[in-house]
Amino acid sequence: MKHTFLWAMVLVAGTSLSSCDQIWSARNVPDAVKVKFVESYPTIKQVEWEQTDGLYEAEFKISGRERKALFKEDGTLVSYIEEIEEQYLPKRVVAQLQQEFNQYKVSEVHRMQEGNSTSFVIELEKGSRDIWLRYSEAGELLERSANATPTVQKQAASMLPLSPSRTSVEDLGIADSRWELPTELREVSGIALLPDGNMACVQDEEGKIFVYDLRQKMIVREIPFAGPGDYEGIALAGEDAYIVRSDGTLFEIAGFENQQPAVKVYEASFPATINIEGLAYDREQNQLLLAPKGYDPKWKGQKAIYAFSLNSKKFLPEPVISIPLEQVEPPRKGKKLKLEYDVLQPSSLEKHPTKDVLYLLDAVNNRLYTMTRDGKLNRTLNLDESQLRQAEGLTFDQDGTLYIASEGGKKGKGVILKYTKGIQ
């Protein structure tokens, strides 16, 4: 681990190791390294390679962020590093920094992973003095390295094992509030919490946004935007609402709470097997993220997350996130899968309001996942089928309170459950 820590210091500080270090063309990278990289990152088209102390370093970008991965000659991943914002440090690490280094200013934070071990490298500065610290996720100080390198070029740095291990399965727990929805929302398929505390809902068949008042327990408004269709997810971006149809087509309802909102339609060109169900607003990238229940045959062994740019109002040509399916714990015994892709069938996608974490709901397999932007599944939680018959919608309030909506089937009622503590 210490070797990796010292290497990380070099990466984030941009310090030259020796005169023999150079940028290597792909021709000079061992085949085992190239094969492992392509298997793990099939969508990456531009990579810069460098030989570092007998190891091979790949520098590339995912979702506009720089990444660096270090490999052995046989293709084994040594370490992976990504720069993150200070607000995404674990609470225990923040508490230790405030207690022991409150006179210092946080300059940079990096998340680092070696195998299944995640740690955080933090650069502190005080005047001309720099201190590098490495903490475990539990807040334990693992290493400390004092140096002064104020003029070197900083490099970005995330933690993603190229052969991800499966996460253990936990239980979500019991909801502390429950709403039974009216008949119009028996097949509720997507929800989004409004600033006034009401819930914007869509359902499978009607091209309407139903505004449900959680206090009065009733629909207080209906906002038509299209004719009948298979509508799956809803996302809010400022005063505009976006609805996704199962074929990936997006409906923009500009100023959706106005008396006469303007509607625009953006057609997609996904394969027939895709079946988009999840839709989330990514504020940082100003884009919408689309998660398929189905699959694209091009991405074998993976589920891809796609994006629609709100700047250009166009679908991005390549997926922005790839989720290796080998890290998904198979469903309970007795449940057969027709296709390898069926182990993960997202029905909703949402970004946490205060953490750089994505949440995936899987109605078919009755699970909820937390995921990084690199496609690594960090948590796997089972849902209570007696409470959530078919969990189709997911949203948060600004404090991280979690809401999940479930269809009611032909005779039952749709419901919304509230988990005030969210996922701890």
N, C-alpha and C positions, 0 to 999 in steps of 0.2 A: 504494500500500500504506500510505503514511503517513496518508492521509486515513482509511482504514479503522481503523488503529490508534488514532487520536485518537477516532474514533467509538466504538470498543470501550471506551475508558476512560470515556466518558460513560455507556455502557450499564451497565457493571458498577458504576459509582459512583452512578448515578442523578442526575447533575448536570443541572440545567435549562439548555437551550441559549439560549432567548430567550423573550420574552413572547408571541411568536406561536405557540410550540409548544402543541399541544393534542391531546386524544384525538379522533380523527376517526371518525365512523360509517362503516360500509361504503359508504354512499351517496356519500361524498366521496372514496373511493379510486378512482383511474383504473381503467377497465375492464381495461386490459392487465395491471395488477398483480393485480387480483382473479382474472382468468382463469388467470394463471400460478400463482397460489397454489393455487387449487382443483384445477388439473391435477396439481400436485405433492403436495398434501396433501388428497386427497378425503375422508379420514375425520375431519378436524378440523372441529369444529362451533362452537367459540368462539374468536374472534380479537379482539384489541384493536389498533386501528390508531392510529398517531401520525405526524404529519408532522415530519420532522427535517431542517432545513437543505435543503429542497427534495427530500428523499428520503422514501420511505414505509416505515415500520417496522411489522412485524407481530409481535405478542407472543402466543404460544400455548403449549400443552403437548403433549408426546408422552410417553407412559408416565409421566405424573406429573411430568415435568421441564419447566421453563420454557425456551422457545426465543425467540430474536429474530432476525428476518431483515430485511434492509434492501434495498429495491428502488428502481430508477430508475422514472421515470414510464412508460417503455415496457415495464415488466415485467422488466427485466434485474435479476438478483440481484447485489447489490454485496458483501454479506458476511453471514455466519451465525455465531452465537456461542452457546456452552453452557458452563456451569460443570462442571468435572470434579474428581475427587479427585487429590491430589498423587501418589498411588501410580501413576497412569496417565500420568505424564510420561515421555517417552522417556529412556532411560538416559543418553544423552549430555547431555541438558539437566540432569538431576539432577547429573551429574558436574561440569558447569560451575557450577551453583549452590553445590555443596559447596566447590568450589575458590575461587570469587571472592566469595561472599556467605554464608560460613558463620556470620557473626555475626548474620545476620538470620533472622527466623522467617517461614515461608511462610504468608500469610494466606488468599489465594485463588488458584485456578488456573483459567484459561479456555482452551478450545481454540477457535481461530478459523480460518475459511477464507474466502479470496477467490479465486474461480475454482477452480483445481486446486492452489492453494498453501495448505498447512496450517501454522499457527504456534501458539505457546502464549504466552499473556499471563499473567504471574505477578506477584502483588502480594506484596511483602516488607515487613515492618515491624520497626522497631527503636526502641523507645520511642515517641515521637510522630512519628517519621519514616516515611513510606511511600515505597516505590520500585516503579514499574511497569517490568517488563522484557518484551520480546518476543523469543522464540527460534524459530529454525527447527527442523524435526524433527531435523536433523543436529546441533543443539546450538550453532549460530551465533547470537550476540547481534545481533539486527537493530535494536532500538531500546531506548532507556531514557528514562523520564520520571519525575522525582522530584516528588512533591507531598504534600500533607497533607490528607486528607479523611476523618478518622476518624469523623465523625458522619453521613455520607450513607448512604442506604439502598442495600444491595447487591442486585444483580440476578443471577439465574442466567444462564449462558451456554452448541454442537457445531457441528460443521462439516459441512454437507451442501449441495453445490451442487444447485440445483433442476433443472438439466439435467446429470445426472452423466455424466462421461466414462467410457469403458470402461477396465477395468484390463488391464494386460498379463498374459499367461499365462506362468506359471513351472512348473517341475517340483518335485514334493514331495521327490524324492530317494529314497534307498534305505533301507529299514528295517534296524535293527540286531538285531532279534529277530523270530522267527516261530514261531507255534504252529499245528499242524494239529489241527482240532477233530474230535471223535468224530461218528459218524453222526447222533446225535440233534440235533447243531447244524450239520448240513450247510446248512440254510437259516436260519442265524443272521441276525436282523434288528435286534437292538439289544443294546448292552453298557453296563455301568456298573461301574467299579472299586470294590470294597468296601474299607473301611479296613484289613482284614487282608491285602490284596493279592490276594485271589481276585477272579474276574470273574463278575458276575451277567449272565446272558445270557437273551434270549428268542428264539424262532424263530417262523416264519410260522404254523405250524399248531396247535401245542399250547399250551394255557393253563397253562404252567408257567414258573417261573423256574429256570434251570439254573445252579447255582453251580459254576464251573469253576476248579480249582486250577492256576494258571499254573506252579507249581513241580513238582507231581506230574504235570501234563499229563493231567488226568482230571476228570470230573464227580464232585463229592463230595456233592452234595445236589440234590434236585429239590423245588420248592415249588409245588404246584398252586394255581391261583387261579380258573380258569374252564375251561369245555369248549373244544372245538376252535374256532378262529377265526383271523382274519388279524391277528396281533399284530405291531406294528411297532417300537415304541420303549420304552425303560425309563429312568426317572429316579429317583434316590434323594433323599429329603428327610428327613434325620435317620434315624430308625429305620423309616421308611415307604418302600415302593416303589410306584411308579405305572407302569402299563403302558397304552399307547394302542393301540386297535384302529384299523384303517384308516378306519372311519367316524367317528372322533373320540371314540368312547366311551372313558372312562377307568376303569381298575380300580385301586382303592386297596388295597394289601395292608399294613395297619397292623401294625407289629412283625413284618415279613416273616421275620426270622431266628428268631422264636420257634417253639415246637413247633406251636402252633395259631394262626396269624395270622388276624386278622379282615379280611374282604374286603368292600368297598363298591363299587358301580358307579354311575358318573355318566354318564348318557346325553347325547349331543350332538345338535344339530339342524343340522349342516352340509349343504350341497347334496350330491347324489349324486356330483358330479364332484370332490369335495375330496381324497379319498385321503390322509389324514394319515399321515405316516411318521416325522417328527421330533418328539422330546419332550425338553425340557431343564428343569432346575430353575433358576429365577432367585431366588437367595437374597435379593438386595436388595429385590425387590418381593414376596417370598413368594408366588410364583406359578409355574405351569408354562407353558412356551412350546410351542406346537404348530405344526409346519411342514408344509404340505401338498405332496405330490408333484404332486397335481392342482391345481385352481383353483376359485375362486368367480367366476362370470360377472359379478358386480357390480363387481369390481375389474379393469377392463380395463387391460392393459399393466402389471400389477403382480402380484406374489406377496405374499400377506398372511400375517403371523405372528399367531396367535391366542393367547389366554391363558386359564388356568383359575386362579381365585383360591383359594389354600389357606386364606385367612381365611374367606371366605363359602362355599367349596366350590361355586362356580358358575362357569360359563363367562362371560367378559366379552362384552358384546353386540357390540363393535366390535373389529377387529384392533388390536393394539398396535404393530405394525411393518408398513410397506408397503415392498416392494422394487421400485423401478422396473426393468423388464426391459430398458430401453434401455441400461443400463450393463453388461449381460452380454455378453461376447464370444461370438459365435456358435460352435457346435461345429465341429469340423474339417470340411474339405471332404468332400462325399460323403454326409454324414449329413443326411437330410431331416427337417424338423420338420412334424408334422401341424398343430400349433397354435402360436400365438405363445408360449404359456405353457411349451412344452416345452423352451425354451432353458435353463430352470432348473427342475429337478425334485428338490427336497430329499429325501434318504433318511434323513438324520439331522441333528440339531441339538444343539449343546452350547455351554455358556458356559465360557470359559477360567477357571481357578481363581484367577488373580492379576491378570488384566487385564479391563477392561470391553469384551471383544470376544466376539462370537458366531462359531461355526464351523458352516458348512453343508456337508454332504456330499451330492454328487449322483452316485448310482450309475449312472444312465442315461448321463450325459454324462462320466463318469469324471473328476470334478473335486472340489476342496475349496476353499471360499471362506472368507475372514474378513470379518466384517461388523460395523458399528457398530449401535447401537440405533436409529439413524435409517434403517436400510435401505441404507446405502452399503456397497458391496462394495469392500474395500480391497485384497485379494489374491485372485488366481485361480491355482490350482495344478492341473496335470494329474496324474492318478494313473497308475501303471504297471499296465496291464490284465493283463499277464502275472502280476503278483503279487496284484492286487485285481480279481478277475473281476467282482464286483458288490458294491461297497462299501456296506454297509447300516448299520453301527454305528460310533459314534465316542464316545470318552471320554478323560478326562485323569486323571493322578494329581495330588496336591496341588502338585507342583513344575512341572507343565506338560508332563510327558511325554505324548506322544500315542499313543493306541491306535486302530487302525481294524480293523473286522471285515468280512469279505467272505463272501458265500454261495459254495457250491461247485458249484451246479448239480445236475443229475440224477446225474452220475457222480463229480464231483470232491468235494473236502473243503472245508468251511468253514475259514477261517483267521483268525487275529488277528495283525496286524503292529504292532510297537512302534517309535516314532520318538522316541528319547530326547531329541534336541535340539528336537523340536517344529518350529515354524515360526519361523525367525529373522527 
